[in-house]
Amino acid sequence: MNLLDEQYREFVQPTTLTKKLTLNGETKAYPIYRVRLELLYYNEQNDRIATWISQYKSEHGGFQDLSQEAYNAVIEDFIIKSNPASIEKTKNNIKAVNQREPGVILSDGRIVDGNRRFTCLRKLAEEDPNFCWFETIILNIRMTDSKKQIKMLELAIQHGEEKKVDYNPIDRLVGVYQDIVKTRLLTIEEYAESTNETIQEVKKRVENAKLFSEFLQYIGMPEQYYIAREYQVVSIFSDMLPIFKKCKRESDVVTLKEAIFNNILMQTIDDNRKFIRYISQMMETNIFQTYLQKQLEITEKIKEKLSSNPPKNRAELNDFINENPELAEELRNTLDDFILKAKKRATKSKPSQSVSKSFTILKDVDTRIFSSLSDKELESLTADITRLSEKVDFIKGKLKIKNPVETAFEQQPFLQTESTLPVSTPEFKIADRKIIEPMLLCTDMNQVITTPTVCLHFRLAEKLPFQENEASYRLFFLNAKNERISQKIEITLQAEQTQMVTFSLSITAKETICFLAVQSMNDTEDALQQKIPFQILF
């Protein structure tokens, strides 16, 4: 099919408008046409929906058996899901003032630029036939013959200086991986030129893309990019790269990488940046190698379980996590233990480091210039040296070892009988609602808790015009006595975003109910926005 052929004249109407495009390094004005929607089809190579495409192919094999309309319906759903708020905004805008920005299509009807506008027109045309036309440039080239040029054009339009778009970071990385690493359709230099980025920026994207591809390979789900989207792992991959450079051996890089993959897989990371910071702190002490050795033991356990029953989709991956809570607990406990050791080491070594630094500074004092100092300058220097000497004497005095009797007395444990311990039940009050914060919704409120590891999904309620676009909350579980029985987890959500959170509960066989406590980050520790009951059935 070639839409520029005479037989399609009734459905492809020229207009008096033109638009400039750069193709193959040549910039010129192209005519704009009005094309009937039913002759057009989506571009499944669109980076904006790369993870959704990978999920569909994983679950259904591909699109080869679908009619054009069925294919369009599937892709349309992906585009709407990728950013429903933006789709609704664009649709309302087109409804009010018609389509103002033309798209770009190939002569066979494939949309290169304008998938979102095409989606909005399709939805509007369901109610009003006046919206059944798409204004667009028609490039008289075939995808198979000019794949590189078309991709570079699409990138230039979508990521160019004048039109930065709101891509999901994972979808963007998938596009980078497919175009530069997997298919080698583009070089790093060509990609940078098309997206108006520096070569260094694109190189960093490639490194991040390779990391998330390695992660999918590690868990036995290669190229199922939607898994990375649901894990929301872009920031941690980006933060991982600098700490790998601190490793002294390549084997340490591999061990550390797999340790981080394990924590991502088992969803034990509450805060990506804090997690990486803790790892970095450990690397500055002599306990890092011990930590790596412990991680090797856990990695072997996880690899063995993954190989014996490899997950094939997201549901089976969730089952793997829920069926192995002991692995998640071991990962958490190991990290907590080594963080504590690292902090103790850092605290103990700090005085020595300060003294060493002071000594280094004093060694740089050039005594040869003393003879050229004025009386006032010498007096000032002498006073400073006296103060320094007094400080040294004070520190030396503190270094004196206590006598054995004092030490033995101080090491005696302080015993307290049970009757003297204070007993009280924690109390919580209803927090004051901040009306500018969208309310947090748990979409799994009817879930029955059957294991100590609980996965729940959260999103923000539809926000009102005066409310903010994002909100931060603190989540944890309480038992019937209002005692906390899980870790505290902090999340930040934006409008239309859904996030999965994994809790580890400490509950007894006798307990039949527990409560999810929801606090705004602006609330006091004793105030709750919500207290949601969950049935326990072990």
MONORLIN-V159501 format. One record per run of one state. SS is the DSSP state (H for helix, E for strand, - for the rest). FROM is the first residue (numbers start at 1). TO is the last residue. If there is no record, write none. Layout:
BEGIN
((SS | FROM | TO) (SS | FROM | TO))
END
This chain:
BEGIN
((- | 1 | 5) (H | 6 | 8) (- | 9 | 11) (E | 12 | 23) (- | 24 | 25) (E | 26 | 36) (H | 37 | 39) (- | 40 | 40) (E | 41 | 41) (- | 42 | 46) (H | 47 | 60) (- | 61 | 67) (H | 68 | 82) (- | 83 | 83) (H | 84 | 97) (- | 98 | 102) (E | 103 | 106) (- | 107 | 109) (E | 110 | 113) (- | 114 | 114) (H | 115 | 125) (- | 126 | 128) (H | 129 | 131) (- | 132 | 132) (E | 133 | 139) (- | 140 | 146) (H | 147 | 159) (- | 160 | 168) (H | 169 | 182) (- | 183 | 187) (H | 188 | 195) (- | 196 | 198) (H | 199 | 218) (- | 219 | 224) (H | 225 | 231) (- | 232 | 233) (H | 234 | 244) (- | 245 | 249) (H | 250 | 265) (- | 266 | 271) (H | 272 | 283) (- | 284 | 287) (H | 288 | 308) (- | 309 | 313) (H | 314 | 323) (- | 324 | 324) (H | 325 | 363) (- | 364 | 366) (H | 367 | 372) (- | 373 | 374) (H | 375 | 398) (- | 399 | 403) (H | 404 | 410) (- | 411 | 417) (H | 418 | 420) (- | 421 | 428) (E | 429 | 430) (- | 431 | 439) (E | 440 | 442) (- | 443 | 448) (E | 449 | 449) (- | 450 | 452) (E | 453 | 460) (- | 461 | 469) (E | 470 | 478) (- | 479 | 483) (E | 484 | 484) (- | 485 | 488) (E | 489 | 494) (- | 495 | 497) (E | 498 | 504) (- | 505 | 512) (E | 513 | 520) (- | 521 | 526) (E | 527 | 528) (- | 529 | 529) (E | 530 | 536) (- | 537 | 538))
END
